[in-house]
């Protein structure tokens, strides 16, 4: 999972909020592109595909510590605002998300980790991430071993072999 500019901007705001004002943040650094989302493709999205409700659940599960407005959910999960408006009532119906507070006219939501379905989805997302990480690591190790074997074979350059002696 890779985070993008949204996370960096949030981190910069956080650092300013706690008093780390050594770096001045310019307006250019804070400008975000509309097409960016908080993660490339989350674990649930990789398994179930790119349905809007899956992208929303992926985002809310992975960033479960905070609450988000409908606009933030749309932007960070990479779905349209209209899809968010359709999906949130379904998620509320099953108790997967909960409204946490009202800020002005905006309602903020977060994943309801008290819900057994949400807990199961969180565990599933975690297990998918573990599986993907192990698979990637094994492939990388296998590739590195193959490169070492090829480099140390008699057909490789004598200069490289001299460096190993």
C-alpha positions as CSV (number, residue, x, y, z in Angstrom):
1,X,0.0,0.0,0.0
2,X,1.4,3.3,-0.9
3,X,0.2,6.6,0.5
4,X,0.1,9.7,-1.6
5,X,0.1,13.5,-1.3
6,X,-3.1,13.5,0.8
7,X,-1.3,11.7,3.7
8,X,1.7,14.1,3.4
9,X,-0.6,17.1,3.5
10,X,-2.4,15.7,6.5
11,X,0.9,15.0,8.2
12,X,2.1,18.6,7.5
13,X,-1.1,20.0,9.0
14,X,-0.5,17.8,12.0
15,X,3.1,18.9,12.4
16,X,2.0,22.5,12.3
17,X,-0.8,21.9,14.8
18,X,1.6,20.4,17.4
19,X,3.9,23.3,17.1
20,X,6.6,22.2,14.6
21,X,6.7,25.5,12.6
22,X,10.3,25.1,11.4
23,X,9.1,24.5,7.9
24,X,6.7,27.0,6.2
25,X,4.2,25.2,4.1
26,X,3.4,27.0,0.9
27,X,0.1,27.0,-0.9
28,X,1.6,25.0,-3.8
29,X,2.5,22.1,-1.5
30,X,-1.0,22.0,-0.1
31,X,-2.8,21.9,-3.5
32,X,-4.2,18.5,-4.1
33,X,-5.2,17.0,-7.4
34,X,-8.8,15.8,-7.6
35,X,-7.8,12.4,-9.1
36,X,-5.6,11.4,-6.2
37,X,-6.8,9.1,-3.5
38,X,-5.4,8.0,-0.1
39,X,-4.2,4.6,-1.3
40,X,-3.4,2.9,-4.6
41,X,-5.6,-0.2,-4.2
42,X,-6.4,-1.5,-0.7
43,X,-6.5,-5.1,0.2
44,X,-10.3,-5.5,-0.2
45,X,-10.2,-3.7,-3.6
46,X,-7.4,-6.1,-4.8
47,X,-9.5,-9.1,-3.8
48,X,-13.0,-8.0,-4.7
49,X,-12.4,-5.5,-7.5
50,X,-13.1,-1.8,-7.9
51,X,-16.7,-1.5,-6.8
52,X,-17.4,1.8,-5.1
53,X,-18.6,0.3,-1.8
54,X,-15.4,-1.8,-1.6
55,X,-13.2,1.2,-2.2
56,X,-15.1,3.1,0.5
57,X,-14.8,0.2,3.0
58,X,-11.1,-0.2,2.2
59,X,-10.4,3.5,2.9
60,X,-12.5,3.6,6.1
61,X,-11.0,0.4,7.4
62,X,-7.4,1.3,6.7
63,X,-7.8,4.8,8.1
64,X,-10.2,3.8,10.9
65,X,-8.8,6.1,13.6
66,X,-10.4,9.3,12.1
67,X,-13.8,10.4,10.9
68,X,-14.4,11.8,7.5
69,X,-17.0,13.9,5.7
70,X,-18.8,12.5,2.6
71,X,-16.5,14.7,0.4
72,X,-13.4,13.4,2.1
73,X,-14.6,9.8,1.7
74,X,-15.2,10.4,-2.0
75,X,-11.9,12.0,-2.6
76,X,-9.7,9.7,-0.5
77,X,-11.4,6.4,-1.7
78,X,-11.3,7.4,-5.3
79,X,-15.1,7.2,-6.0
80,X,-17.6,9.9,-7.1
81,X,-19.5,11.9,-4.5
82,X,-22.7,10.4,-6.0
83,X,-21.5,6.9,-5.2
84,X,-20.7,7.9,-1.7
85,X,-24.2,9.2,-1.3
86,X,-25.6,5.9,-2.5
87,X,-23.3,3.7,-0.5
88,X,-23.3,5.3,3.0
89,X,-27.0,4.5,3.7
90,X,-26.3,0.8,2.9
91,X,-23.3,0.8,5.1
92,X,-25.2,2.5,7.9
93,X,-28.1,0.0,7.5
94,X,-25.7,-2.9,8.3
95,X,-24.0,-0.9,11.1
96,X,-20.6,-0.9,9.3
97,X,-20.2,2.8,9.6
98,X,-21.5,5.4,12.1
99,X,-22.0,9.1,12.1
100,X,-19.6,10.5,14.7
101,X,-20.3,14.2,14.7
102,X,-21.6,17.2,12.9
103,X,-19.2,20.0,11.8
104,X,-21.2,22.8,10.4
105,X,-23.5,21.2,7.8
106,X,-21.2,18.2,7.2
107,X,-21.7,14.9,8.9
108,X,-18.6,12.9,9.7
109,X,-18.4,9.1,9.5
110,X,-16.0,6.4,10.5
111,X,-16.0,2.6,10.5
112,X,-17.8,1.0,13.4
113,X,-15.3,-1.4,14.8
114,X,-17.8,-2.6,17.4
115,X,-19.8,-4.2,14.5
116,X,-18.8,-7.9,14.0
117,X,-19.0,-7.5,10.2
118,X,-16.6,-4.6,10.3
119,X,-14.3,-6.5,12.6
120,X,-14.4,-9.4,10.1
121,X,-13.7,-7.1,7.2
122,X,-10.8,-5.5,9.1
123,X,-9.3,-9.0,9.8
124,X,-9.8,-10.0,6.1
125,X,-8.1,-6.8,4.9
126,X,-5.2,-7.5,7.3
127,X,-4.9,-11.1,6.2
128,X,-4.9,-10.1,2.5
129,X,-2.2,-7.5,3.2
130,X,-0.1,-10.2,5.0
131,X,-0.5,-12.6,2.2
132,X,0.4,-10.0,-0.4
133,X,3.5,-8.9,1.6
134,X,4.7,-12.5,2.0
135,X,4.2,-13.3,-1.7
136,X,6.0,-10.1,-2.7
137,X,8.9,-10.8,-0.3
138,X,9.3,-14.4,-1.5
139,X,9.3,-13.3,-5.1
140,X,11.9,-10.7,-4.4
141,X,14.1,-13.1,-2.5
142,X,13.8,-15.7,-5.3
143,X,14.8,-13.1,-7.9
144,X,17.8,-11.9,-5.8
145,X,19.0,-15.5,-5.4
146,X,18.6,-16.1,-9.1
147,X,20.7,-12.9,-9.8
148,X,23.4,-14.1,-7.4
149,X,23.5,-17.5,-9.1
150,X,23.7,-16.0,-12.5
151,X,26.4,-13.6,-11.5
152,X,28.5,-16.2,-9.8
153,X,28.3,-18.7,-12.7
154,X,31.4,-19.5,-14.8
155,X,30.0,-17.6,-17.7
156,X,29.8,-14.3,-15.8
157,X,32.5,-11.7,-16.2
158,X,35.9,-12.5,-14.6
159,X,36.0,-9.0,-13.1
160,X,32.9,-9.8,-11.0
161,X,34.3,-13.2,-9.9
162,X,37.6,-11.5,-8.9
163,X,35.6,-9.2,-6.6
164,X,34.0,-12.2,-4.9
165,X,37.4,-13.8,-4.1
